[in-house]
Amino acid sequence: MRLGGPGTTDTGFHPIRTCIGCRQRGDQSELMRVVAQAGDEGKVAVLDAHRRLSGRGAWLHPDPACMETALRRKAFHRAFRGAVETGQLALQFHALTGTSNGPRQETVLPESGSEN
């Protein structure tokens, strides 16, 4: 049980979870929950925004670096004990966090006087 430090009034229990991306531990309230649900062609990983969906959960910081690390290391497959589709999860994650969902692309404008 974790208790609040000196000068705090919060003395309640705070569940600790481990981010599957960076492997750092943190309060459950700081992490996002991901669950695997049955899809058309196997399991599909989805964000559990309200933390109410049934099933095994995996936890992730709302940080694009943690998401990219988890995808690269295939941490979702390991957490859900089998193959799981993560394409929609990445889109949901980036929409929720307001980050881009791919490598940054620079816009190149044509030079003055050039013809296309």
Buried (B, 14 or more C-beta within 10 A) or exposed (E): EEEEEEEEEEEEEBEEBBBBBBEEEBEEEBBBBBBBBEEEEEBBBBBBEEEEBEEEBBBBBBBBEBBEBBBEEEBBBEBBEEEBBBEEBBEBBBEEBEEEEEEEEEEEEEEEEEEE
